[in-house]
Amino acid sequence: MKNLLLQASATIRSAEHRTESRGAHAREDFPDRDDAGWLKHTLVWLDADGHARFDYRPVHLETLTRDVESIAPKTRTY
């Protein structure tokens, strides 16, 4: 149970930290997608007091083989 609470806390803090809307991470206060600032993976660590530390890693946009074509990211529209 403790692991689930820590995972939920990390997810919530990451969503608060990300100032854009992207897929399931939609925010009314930041309605637009921001590839220039947020095309990266968020990494988060929680200390014993629940404070979050953030870092990032790049998103790999190319496939690992030439058998499959890479698809560029784009805004979802419905």
Secondary structure, 3 states (H helix, E strand, C coil): CHHHHHHHHHHHHHHHHCCCCECCECCCCCCCCCHHHHCEEEEEEECCCCCEEEEEEECCCCCCCCCCCCCCCCCCCC
